[in-house]
Amino acid sequence: MEPSPPLRQLANQIEQAGFSVPVAIVLQIVAPLDVVCSQGAQALLPLVRGTRWAGVVESLTIPEHWPALRDLLLARLQERG
């Protein structure tokens, strides 16, 4: 699955902040809970409407986007070597 622009934006912000490795580790740990994480994002969605985080949280409400974000971060880490 091709990552959506909000997921790419989130990955860019994570990378710029220098948190690629810790976030990748956490995403690997919670991988079995992708559906639960997407439901958590659905619960947060009404709280972030109208903010800059709305697009990212809305993307994370889809369970298939969690592995896409995980793969995107891991690919970027492997590129850096």
Phi and psi in degrees as GROMACS dihedral restraints (atoms count N, CA, C in turn):
[ dihedral_restraints ]
;  ai    aj    ak    al  type     phi  dphi    fc
    3     4     5     6     1   -75.9    20    10
    4     5     6     7     1   126.3    20    10
    6     7     8     9     1   -62.7    20    10
    7     8     9    10     1   140.0    20    10
    9    10    11    12     1   -73.1    20    10
   10    11    12    13     1   159.7    20    10
   12    13    14    15     1   -55.2    20    10
   13    14    15    16     1   -40.1    20    10
   15    16    17    18     1   -62.4    20    10
   16    17    18    19     1   -34.1    20    10
   18    19    20    21     1   -68.8    20    10
   19    20    21    22     1   -39.4    20    10
   21    22    23    24     1   -63.2    20    10
   22    23    24    25     1   -41.2    20    10
   24    25    26    27     1   -62.4    20    10
   25    26    27    28     1   -43.1    20    10
   27    28    29    30     1   -63.0    20    10
   28    29    30    31     1   -44.1    20    10
   30    31    32    33     1   -62.1    20    10
   31    32    33    34     1   -39.7    20    10
   33    34    35    36     1   -62.3    20    10
   34    35    36    37     1   -44.1    20    10
   36    37    38    39     1   -66.8    20    10
   37    38    39    40     1   -38.7    20    10
   39    40    41    42     1   -62.8    20    10
   40    41    42    43     1   -43.7    20    10
   42    43    44    45     1   -66.0    20    10
   43    44    45    46     1   -43.5    20    10
   45    46    47    48     1   -63.7    20    10
   46    47    48    49     1   -33.5    20    10
   48    49    50    51     1   -77.8    20    10
   49    50    51    52     1   -11.3    20    10
   51    52    53    54     1    82.3    20    10
   52    53    54    55     1    21.2    20    10
   54    55    56    57     1  -107.8    20    10
   55    56    57    58     1    18.9    20    10
   57    58    59    60     1   -58.6    20    10
   58    59    60    61     1   -47.2    20    10
   60    61    62    63     1   -67.4    20    10
   61    62    63    64     1   -51.1    20    10
   63    64    65    66     1   -62.1    20    10
   64    65    66    67     1   -39.2    20    10
   66    67    68    69     1   -67.9    20    10
   67    68    69    70     1   -40.0    20    10
   69    70    71    72     1   -62.1    20    10
   70    71    72    73     1   -39.4    20    10
   72    73    74    75     1   -64.8    20    10
   73    74    75    76     1   -46.4    20    10
   75    76    77    78     1   -63.0    20    10
   76    77    78    79     1   -41.6    20    10
   78    79    80    81     1   -64.5    20    10
   79    80    81    82     1   -33.6    20    10
   81    82    83    84     1   -68.9    20    10
   82    83    84    85     1   -39.1    20    10
   84    85    86    87     1   -65.5    20    10
   85    86    87    88     1   -42.1    20    10
   87    88    89    90     1   -88.7    20    10
   88    89    90    91     1     6.8    20    10
   90    91    92    93     1   -51.9    20    10
   91    92    93    94     1   -42.2    20    10
   93    94    95    96     1   -66.4    20    10
   94    95    96    97     1   -13.3    20    10
   96    97    98    99     1  -107.7    20    10
   97    98    99   100     1    26.7    20    10
   99   100   101   102     1   -55.8    20    10
  100   101   102   103     1   -40.1    20    10
  102   103   104   105     1   -66.6    20    10
  103   104   105   106     1   -42.2    20    10
  105   106   107   108     1   -64.8    20    10
  106   107   108   109     1   -41.3    20    10
  108   109   110   111     1   -63.2    20    10
  109   110   111   112     1   -38.8    20    10
  111   112   113   114     1   -67.6    20    10
  112   113   114   115     1   -34.0    20    10
  114   115   116   117     1   -68.7    20    10
  115   116   117   118     1   -35.9    20    10
  117   118   119   120     1   -63.2    20    10
  118   119   120   121     1   -39.7    20    10
  120   121   122   123     1   -64.5    20    10
  121   122   123   124     1   -37.0    20    10
  123   124   125   126     1   -63.0    20    10
  124   125   126   127     1   -36.4    20    10
  126   127   128   129     1   -68.3    20    10
  127   128   129   130     1   -32.4    20    10
  129   130   131   132     1   -80.1    20    10
  130   131   132   133     1   -21.3    20    10
  132   133   134   135     1   -52.5    20    10
  133   134   135   136     1   -46.3    20    10
  135   136   137   138     1   -63.2    20    10
  136   137   138   139     1   -26.0    20    10
  138   139   140   141     1   -77.9    20    10
  139   140   141   142     1   -21.7    20    10
  141   142   143   144     1  -108.6    20    10
  142   143   144   145     1     1.4    20    10
  144   145   146   147     1   -57.6    20    10
  145   146   147   148     1   135.2    20    10
  147   148   149   150     1    85.2    20    10
  148   149   150   151     1     1.6    20    10
  150   151   152   153     1  -108.4    20    10
  151   152   153   154     1   174.5    20    10
  153   154   155   156     1   -71.7    20    10
  154   155   156   157     1   -13.5    20    10
  156   157   158   159     1   -88.9    20    10
  157   158   159   160     1    -7.9    20    10
  159   160   161   162     1   -57.9    20    10
  160   161   162   163     1   -44.5    20    10
  162   163   164   165     1   -64.6    20    10
  163   164   165   166     1   -40.3    20    10
  165   166   167   168     1   -67.6    20    10
  166   167   168   169     1   -48.3    20    10
  168   169   170   171     1   -64.1    20    10
  169   170   171   172     1   -39.2    20    10
  171   172   173   174     1   -63.2    20    10
  172   173   174   175     1   -38.2    20    10
  174   175   176   177     1   -64.6    20    10
  175   176   177   178     1   -36.5    20    10
  177   178   179   180     1   -78.9    20    10
  178   179   180   181     1    -3.0    20    10
  180   181   182   183     1   -76.0    20    10
  181   182   183   184     1   -11.6    20    10
  183   184   185   186     1   -96.4    20    10
  184   185   186   187     1   117.9    20    10
  186   187   188   189     1   -55.2    20    10
  187   188   189   190     1   -32.8    20    10
  189   190   191   192     1   -70.2    20    10
  190   191   192   193     1   -16.0    20    10
  192   193   194   195     1   -79.2    20    10
  193   194   195   196     1   -22.0    20    10
  195   196   197   198     1   -64.6    20    10
  196   197   198   199     1   -47.5    20    10
  198   199   200   201     1   -65.2    20    10
  199   200   201   202     1   -32.2    20    10
  201   202   203   204     1   -63.5    20    10
  202   203   204   205     1   -42.8    20    10
  204   205   206   207     1   -65.4    20    10
  205   206   207   208     1   -42.5    20    10
  207   208   209   210     1   -60.1    20    10
  208   209   210   211     1   -46.6    20    10
  210   211   212   213     1   -64.7    20    10
  211   212   213   214     1   -38.5    20    10
  213   214   215   216     1   -62.9    20    10
  214   215   216   217     1   -46.3    20    10
  216   217   218   219     1   -65.7    20    10
  217   218   219   220     1   -42.3    20    10
  219   220   221   222     1   -65.3    20    10
  220   221   222   223     1   -38.8    20    10
  222   223   224   225     1   -63.4    20    10
  223   224   225   226     1   -40.5    20    10
  225   226   227   228     1   -67.9    20    10
  226   227   228   229     1   -37.0    20    10
  228   229   230   231     1   -66.6    20    10
  229   230   231   232     1   -38.2    20    10
  231   232   233   234     1   -69.4    20    10
  232   233   234   235     1   -33.0    20    10
  234   235   236   237     1   -64.5    20    10
  235   236   237   238     1   -37.4    20    10
  237   238   239   240     1   -72.2    20    10
  238   239   240   241     1   -23.8    20    10
